[in-house]
Amino acid sequence: MTAPPQPQRDEGQPVGVRAYAEAEAAERELPTLLSGRGHPPEFRAGVTAGYSWALGREARSPVTGAGADGVPDMELLTAEIDAAVVREDEAAGDPVTRDYVRGVHSALAWICGYSNRRV
């Protein structure tokens, strides 16, 4: 049995509005960025999932399950942000889902340039 092919890393390829290397560096800093801020585990999991998918490490997006071959393009990233906003509203009574979706939204908002906060 062979492992599925992994997306090729291309440091010149953009991830949203960020350079691949910049997004990858932010992902490496997540443990530090998320520690000590009182974020619930579900939020941290959402942030991690958002970065991992945006960097092309996951085949399915974290909110909608949309497929992407490698690094998703800006259109797919922004569609996932939109879906996160809707899902967050729908999950008002479910704090676990709400916090996860907020984490995804936070990660993707930075990647797409809608926020200056990496988390």
Secondary structure as UniProt FT lines:
FT   TURN            11..12
FT   STRAND          14..15
FT   TURN            16..17
FT   STRAND          18..19
FT   HELIX           20..28
FT   HELIX           30..34
FT   TURN            35..38
FT   HELIX           41..54
FT   TURN            55..56
FT   TURN            62..64
FT   HELIX           74..90
FT   TURN            91..93
FT   HELIX           95..111
FT   TURN            112..113
//
